[in-house]
Amino acid sequence: GEYGFTNQKCGMACCWSIKNPEYPERVYKTTSGITALDFSLQNPNLLAVGMYNGTIAVYNVRFSSQLAILDSNETPSNHLGPVWEIKVDRAGVPRGGGEI
């Protein structure tokens, strides 16, 4: 991704396996650059991703689907500023830098 708002490009999060460190096991393509991510400690298969356009998405890395299981674009009151920090709480719910 790019830090300039007008120069935004797509983003990508990749997850590797110790079994095959040469090629990512999971690749998640996003419509905006990824600025933050965090795995859940309670449910380590959940990956929360924060993006430059304000979107937060959660992926289940246990399954091969590249679709997010949760996406803040599907909510009517999402914010539009970059997500600079994201933490997943014990319930597996992403919390982004005081904005969410």
C-alpha positions, 0 to 999 in steps of 0.5 A: 500500500501507499501512505498517500491517500490519492496513490492507494493500491491494493494490499496483501497479507501472507501467512507462511507455514513452518512446513513450507517457508518458501511459499505462503500457505495463505494469501489475502488480497485487500482493496486497500493497503494494510497498515496493521494486523494482529492474531487473536491469542484466544483463537489463533486462527483469527487474523484481524487486518486494519487498512488505510481506508479504515476497513477492518477485516477478520480472516480465518486462516484455518480455512483456505477461503480468501474471503473475510469472515467479518468486514467493517465495510458491511456496516453502515457506520464505519470510519474512513481514517487509516487503522494504524493499530489493531488488537484482538481482545480475548473474545476474538473481537478486533479493537482499532486504536480507539476508533472502533 
